[in-house]
Each structure stands twice: as structure tokens, then as C-alpha cells.
């Protein structure tokens, strides 16, 4: 099939498979007036003129990123419970979630801060996104969580009363809680393995392995990622100041420890940090994460391991120049 080209940054032509046009329109990569061209066309045209069928029935629906989950009671065809929330605090934040009668939120063990009466909690195997799955299927699914260092079990908090009630979850260290509506990201998000805090029932919390060996050997925190699938709200936590970057064909190089999350369409790889002199003496670690493509990326200014390194260094009475990467400390081998 002849590819379709669209005008990227600096009018650089970027090829796109025909069956991916609707998805890129849904995630905002393509706009109604984005210039496109295909073999056989005399000139570049706005997308709405080149593909009028895409706009005949309004905006295209977001493509499903995973098989549909079983609908929760009273939720119709929606897979996840609809929850309301408020973020409280500044540097040590709390997310306070308001649950209607019968609604449930799932969270990592030990993250609950407080809850009102009528909120009942129960520890269950898995995230509850597939309530009809058999025991062995559940065991196989949650067993993957052991690879990330997480527990096999998650805690389910349900409002069993007749009025709206609230339950709150606290961030584990200084930073920010990031609320994310997964429907805005094609139903899928990848995040660092310790970033997930809680989510509406119906959200599937799995794992994803980076596909390239370079990421596995040198990616540190980024080798094993958590994959969040669903159509509800999820909350992740990161340290320090949070920056969101929207990539539209650009490439971004970051310290591996500073990467928090990214969406579909972003390619993740590990590359050498400059020449040998820069790698050894630069203090930025030996390798950097390279992010490219089309999608959103969230970065943190204070990875927890960087904070821990500073605390331990001061406890020993020594200074440290380690970077956020797990390999950053290798540079000290060449120090005093």
C-alpha cells in the first residue's frame, strides 16, 4: 500500500501507513488542516480535503489498545469506573478520590492515607480488570508483577454505602502526583515500574519489556516498564518537578532515571552519552535514554535513587556526583 506523507517539523515529510491515519488523528499528531501528500496527488492538500471520509461523522473514535475489559455494574459499555478526584498538597501530595456507591479504586499496597466510613478494602490477586478470568489465568497475569518487584496483590477500595465517600492515597516521597485519563492516550501508557499509585477499577496494570537489548543491559530503571490499559483515570507519582514534552517527530535524550512515563508512538532506546571523555568525566552517566517519535513524555527532576544517593553520600560525609542513572556512579571509579 502506498504510504501517506504528512508535513512534520520544518515541513519534513513523514510517512504514515494508511491504517494508522485515524489513530494519529485521534491522538492529535494529525490535525484537520495538516498538509498530506500521496503518490498520484498533484500537490499537498489539507487532510480534510485529502480524506474527507475521516470527518464525515465527526472526530474519529480513539482506537482500543487492549481487548475490552468486562463492564463494571452500572457502567454500560465503559470498562473502568468513573471516579472524581482532587490533588491536595504541594511537594508531598495526596490524591483524594470520591467514590459513588458501588465504585472501586485499586491501589498498590501501603499507599492508602485515609478513608471515610462505608469504604471497605480487600486485598485481591491482580487489578480486577478481568473478573471472569480463572485462577490460573489470574496467577499467570499477576506473576509478571514479581519481575517488577511489586506484590502479587493489590488493594481494592469500594464504597459500600449509599452516599459518596472519599479515600486518599499518599505519594511515597517528595514529588507530584500526575492524574491521567487513559482515553486521551489511546487507552495505553507506559511508566517506570514504581510510578503507579492507583487507578479506577477496570484499569489493567501489566508489565512491558523494552524490546532492544541495549535498553535491557544499560537502561537501569527503564528495562522493565509498567503498562496501563483502560478507559478510566490512573494516577502515577514522580519526584521533584514534572515536565511533559509532546514529541512530534523530534528526538529527546534524557537521563534514564528522569524518565517517568510515555505514550504509544514513542520509541525508547539507550545510546552512549557522547565520546569517551564526556562519558567518563561529564558526570551524566555512561548512557542516556533516547526518545523519539510521536507522543507524550513525562520527566521528573528528582528520581528517588538520585535523592537516596545524596542522602547516603552526606551520611558518609562524602560528596557524590552520581546521576539519576543506575550506571552514573561508575564515573566515580575514575575520581580521586
C-alpha positions as CSV (number, residue, x, y, z in Angstrom):
1,X,0.0,0.0,0.0
2,X,1.3,3.4,-0.9
3,X,2.2,5.3,2.2
4,X,0.7,8.7,3.0
5,X,3.1,11.5,3.9
6,X,2.4,14.4,6.2
7,X,4.3,17.6,6.9
8,X,6.2,17.3,10.2
9,X,8.5,19.7,11.9
10,X,10.1,22.2,9.5
11,X,7.8,20.7,6.8
12,X,9.8,17.5,6.8
13,X,7.8,14.7,5.1
14,X,7.0,11.9,7.4
15,X,5.5,8.6,6.1
16,X,2.4,7.0,7.6
17,X,0.6,3.8,6.9
18,X,-2.9,4.2,5.7
19,X,-4.4,2.2,8.5
20,X,-2.7,4.4,11.1
21,X,-4.2,7.7,9.9
22,X,-7.3,7.6,12.1
23,X,-5.2,6.8,15.2
24,X,-2.8,9.7,14.6
25,X,-5.8,12.0,14.1
26,X,-7.2,10.7,17.4
27,X,-4.0,11.4,19.4
28,X,-3.5,14.8,17.9
29,X,-0.5,14.1,15.8
30,X,-2.6,14.9,12.7
31,X,-4.9,17.9,12.6
32,X,-7.8,18.7,10.2
33,X,-5.5,21.1,8.3
34,X,-2.3,19.1,8.4
35,X,-0.8,19.0,4.9
36,X,-0.6,15.5,3.4
37,X,0.6,14.0,0.1
38,X,0.4,10.6,-1.5
39,X,1.7,9.3,-4.8
40,X,-0.8,10.3,-7.5
41,X,-1.6,13.6,-5.9
42,X,-0.6,16.8,-7.8
43,X,0.2,18.8,-4.7
44,X,0.0,18.7,-0.9
45,X,-3.6,19.1,0.5
46,X,-5.1,19.6,3.9
47,X,-6.1,16.3,5.5
48,X,-9.8,17.1,5.5
49,X,-9.7,17.5,1.7
50,X,-7.5,14.5,1.0
51,X,-9.5,12.2,3.3
52,X,-13.0,13.8,3.7
53,X,-14.4,10.5,4.9
54,X,-12.5,10.9,8.2
55,X,-14.6,13.9,9.1
56,X,-18.0,12.9,7.7
57,X,-19.2,11.6,11.0
58,X,-17.3,13.9,13.4
59,X,-13.9,13.1,15.1
60,X,-12.7,9.6,14.8
61,X,-13.0,7.3,17.8
62,X,-9.9,6.5,19.9
63,X,-8.6,3.1,18.9
64,X,-8.7,0.4,21.5
65,X,-5.3,-0.5,22.8
66,X,-6.3,-3.7,24.5
67,X,-9.1,-6.3,24.5
68,X,-12.2,-4.9,26.2
69,X,-12.5,-5.4,29.9
70,X,-15.7,-6.6,31.5
71,X,-18.0,-3.7,32.2
72,X,-18.5,-2.8,35.8
73,X,-22.0,-2.9,37.2
74,X,-23.9,0.2,36.1
75,X,-21.2,1.3,33.8
76,X,-22.8,0.3,30.5
77,X,-20.1,-0.3,27.8
78,X,-17.4,1.6,29.7
79,X,-14.7,-0.7,31.1
80,X,-13.5,1.4,34.0
81,X,-15.4,3.0,36.9
82,X,-15.7,6.8,36.6
83,X,-14.2,8.5,39.6
84,X,-13.8,12.1,40.8
85,X,-10.6,13.3,42.5
86,X,-8.7,16.2,44.0
87,X,-4.9,16.6,44.3
88,X,-4.0,18.0,47.8
89,X,-0.7,19.5,48.8
90,X,2.4,20.7,47.0
91,X,5.5,18.6,47.4
92,X,4.2,15.7,49.4
93,X,0.9,15.3,47.7
94,X,-2.3,13.3,48.3
95,X,-4.9,12.3,45.8
96,X,-8.3,12.3,47.3
97,X,-10.8,10.1,45.3
98,X,-14.5,10.4,45.7
99,X,-16.4,7.2,45.1
100,X,-20.1,6.9,44.3
101,X,-21.9,4.0,45.9
102,X,-20.5,0.8,44.4
103,X,-17.5,2.4,42.8
104,X,-14.0,0.9,43.4
105,X,-10.4,2.2,43.1
106,X,-7.4,-0.2,43.1
107,X,-4.0,0.8,44.6
108,X,-0.6,-0.5,45.4
109,X,-0.4,-2.0,48.9
110,X,0.6,0.5,51.5
111,X,-0.4,3.7,49.6
112,X,-3.7,4.4,51.4
113,X,-3.6,7.5,53.6
114,X,-7.1,7.8,55.0
115,X,-10.7,6.8,54.1
116,X,-14.2,7.7,55.2
117,X,-16.8,5.3,56.6
118,X,-18.5,2.9,54.2
119,X,-15.2,2.5,52.4
120,X,-14.3,-1.2,52.5
121,X,-11.0,-2.5,51.3
122,X,-9.9,-6.0,50.3
123,X,-6.6,-7.4,49.1
124,X,-7.1,-9.3,45.9
125,X,-4.9,-11.1,43.4
126,X,-4.4,-8.7,40.5
127,X,-6.1,-5.5,39.4
128,X,-9.6,-6.8,38.9
129,X,-9.8,-5.8,35.2
130,X,-10.8,-9.4,34.2
131,X,-13.2,-10.5,36.9
132,X,-14.3,-13.6,34.8
133,X,-10.7,-15.0,34.4
134,X,-9.9,-18.3,36.0
135,X,-7.5,-18.7,38.9
136,X,-4.6,-19.9,36.7
137,X,-5.1,-17.0,34.3
138,X,-5.0,-14.6,37.1
139,X,-1.9,-16.2,38.6
140,X,-0.2,-16.1,35.3
141,X,-1.0,-12.4,34.8
142,X,-0.1,-11.2,38.3
143,X,3.0,-13.4,38.4
144,X,4.6,-11.0,35.9
145,X,4.4,-8.3,38.6
146,X,7.0,-10.2,40.6
147,X,9.5,-9.3,37.9
148,X,9.0,-5.6,38.6
149,X,9.5,-6.1,42.4
150,X,5.8,-5.4,43.1
151,X,3.5,-7.6,45.2
152,X,1.2,-10.2,43.6
153,X,-1.7,-8.5,45.3
154,X,-3.4,-5.1,45.0
155,X,-5.9,-3.5,47.4
156,X,-9.4,-2.7,46.2
157,X,-11.3,0.1,47.9
158,X,-15.1,0.1,47.4
159,X,-17.8,2.4,48.6
160,X,-20.4,0.0,50.2
161,X,-22.6,2.8,51.5
162,X,-25.5,4.8,50.0
163,X,-23.6,8.2,49.8
164,X,-20.5,9.5,48.2
165,X,-17.4,8.7,50.2
166,X,-13.7,9.6,49.9
167,X,-10.5,7.6,50.1
168,X,-7.0,9.2,49.8
169,X,-3.6,7.9,48.7
170,X,-0.3,9.5,49.5
171,X,2.9,9.9,47.5
172,X,5.8,7.8,48.8
173,X,8.4,10.6,48.6
174,X,8.6,14.3,47.6
175,X,7.2,15.0,44.2
176,X,4.0,15.2,42.2
177,X,1.0,13.0,41.6
178,X,0.1,13.0,37.9
179,X,-3.6,12.4,37.1
180,X,-4.1,10.7,33.6
181,X,-7.3,10.0,31.7
182,X,-6.2,7.0,29.6
183,X,-8.9,7.7,27.0
184,X,-6.7,10.7,26.0
185,X,-3.8,8.5,25.2
186,X,-5.4,5.8,23.1
187,X,-6.0,3.7,26.2
188,X,-2.4,2.8,26.9
189,X,0.5,4.3,28.9
190,X,4.0,3.0,29.8
191,X,5.6,4.1,33.1
192,X,8.5,3.3,35.3
193,X,7.8,0.2,37.4
194,X,7.5,2.1,40.7
195,X,5.5,5.1,39.4
196,X,1.9,3.6,39.5
197,X,-0.1,4.8,42.6
198,X,-3.8,3.9,42.0
199,X,-6.4,3.8,39.3
200,X,-10.1,3.2,38.7
201,X,-11.3,-0.4,38.7
202,X,-11.1,-1.7,35.2
203,X,-7.6,-0.4,34.5
204,X,-5.3,-3.2,33.6
205,X,-1.9,-3.0,35.3
206,X,0.7,-5.1,33.5
207,X,4.3,-5.0,32.5
208,X,6.2,-4.4,29.3
209,X,9.8,-5.3,28.4
210,X,11.8,-3.0,26.3
211,X,12.5,-4.7,23.0
212,X,16.1,-3.7,22.5
213,X,19.0,-5.4,24.3
214,X,20.6,-2.1,24.8
215,X,17.8,-1.0,27.0
216,X,17.9,-4.2,29.0
217,X,21.7,-4.0,29.7
218,X,22.0,-0.3,30.3
219,X,18.5,1.1,30.9
220,X,18.5,0.7,34.6
221,X,15.1,1.7,35.8
222,X,13.7,1.6,32.2
223,X,14.3,-2.0,31.3
224,X,11.0,-3.3,32.9
225,X,8.1,-0.9,32.4
226,X,4.6,-1.0,33.7
227,X,1.8,-0.9,31.1
228,X,-1.5,0.7,32.0
229,X,-4.5,-0.1,29.8
230,X,-8.1,1.1,30.1
231,X,-10.5,3.9,29.6
232,X,-10.5,5.4,33.1
233,X,-8.4,7.6,35.3
234,X,-5.0,6.5,36.6
235,X,-2.5,8.2,38.9
236,X,1.2,8.0,38.8
237,X,3.8,9.6,41.0
238,X,7.2,11.1,40.2
239,X,9.9,13.0,42.2
240,X,10.5,16.8,42.1
241,X,9.2,18.9,39.3
242,X,7.3,17.2,36.5
243,X,7.7,18.2,32.8
244,X,5.5,17.0,30.0
245,X,7.0,17.0,26.5
246,X,4.9,16.3,23.4
247,X,7.1,14.9,20.6
248,X,6.1,15.4,17.0
249,X,8.8,13.6,15.2
250,X,11.6,15.1,17.4
251,X,14.2,13.2,19.4
252,X,14.8,13.8,23.1
253,X,17.7,12.5,25.1
254,X,17.3,12.2,28.9
255,X,18.9,10.6,31.9
256,X,17.4,7.2,32.3
257,X,16.3,7.9,35.9
258,X,14.4,11.0,34.9
259,X,12.0,9.2,32.6
260,X,8.6,8.7,34.2
261,X,6.1,7.7,31.5
262,X,5.4,7.9,27.8
263,X,2.6,7.1,25.4
264,X,2.2,5.0,22.3
265,X,4.2,6.2,19.3
266,X,7.3,7.0,21.3
267,X,10.3,4.7,20.7
268,X,12.6,4.1,23.7
269,X,16.3,3.2,23.3
270,X,19.6,3.6,25.2
271,X,22.5,5.3,23.5
272,X,26.1,6.1,24.6
273,X,26.4,9.6,26.1
274,X,28.9,11.3,23.8
275,X,32.5,10.4,23.4
276,X,34.7,8.6,25.9
277,X,35.9,11.8,27.6
278,X,32.3,13.0,28.1
279,X,31.2,9.6,29.4
280,X,34.0,9.4,32.0
281,X,34.3,13.0,33.1
282,X,30.9,14.5,32.3
283,X,29.2,13.2,35.5
284,X,26.0,12.5,33.5
285,X,26.4,8.7,33.4
286,X,27.6,6.5,30.6
287,X,24.3,6.1,28.7
288,X,21.2,8.2,28.0
289,X,17.6,7.3,27.1
290,X,16.7,8.3,23.6
291,X,13.0,9.0,23.0
292,X,11.7,9.7,19.5
293,X,8.5,9.6,17.5
294,X,5.0,11.0,18.1
295,X,3.5,11.1,21.6
296,X,3.8,12.5,25.1
297,X,6.7,12.0,27.6
298,X,6.7,12.8,31.3
299,X,10.1,13.6,33.0
300,X,11.0,14.1,36.7
301,X,13.7,16.4,38.1
302,X,14.4,14.3,41.2
303,X,14.5,10.5,40.7
304,X,14.3,8.7,44.0
305,X,17.6,6.9,43.6
306,X,19.3,10.3,43.0
307,X,17.8,11.6,46.2
308,X,18.9,8.4,48.0
309,X,22.4,8.7,46.7
310,X,22.7,12.3,48.0
311,X,21.4,11.2,51.4
312,X,23.8,8.3,51.7
313,X,26.7,10.4,50.5
314,X,26.1,13.0,53.1
315,X,25.6,10.3,55.8
316,X,29.1,9.1,54.9
317,X,30.4,12.6,55.0
318,X,31.4,12.5,51.3
319,X,30.1,14.3,48.2
320,X,28.6,12.5,45.3
321,X,28.3,13.4,41.6
322,X,26.2,10.4,40.7
323,X,23.5,11.0,38.1
324,X,20.0,9.6,38.2
325,X,21.0,6.6,36.1
326,X,22.0,3.4,37.9
327,X,25.2,3.5,35.9
328,X,26.0,7.1,36.7
329,X,28.1,6.1,39.8
330,X,30.6,4.3,37.5
331,X,32.1,7.6,36.7
332,X,33.4,7.8,40.3
333,X,35.7,4.9,39.5
334,X,37.9,7.5,37.8
335,X,37.7,10.1,40.6
336,X,40.0,10.8,43.4
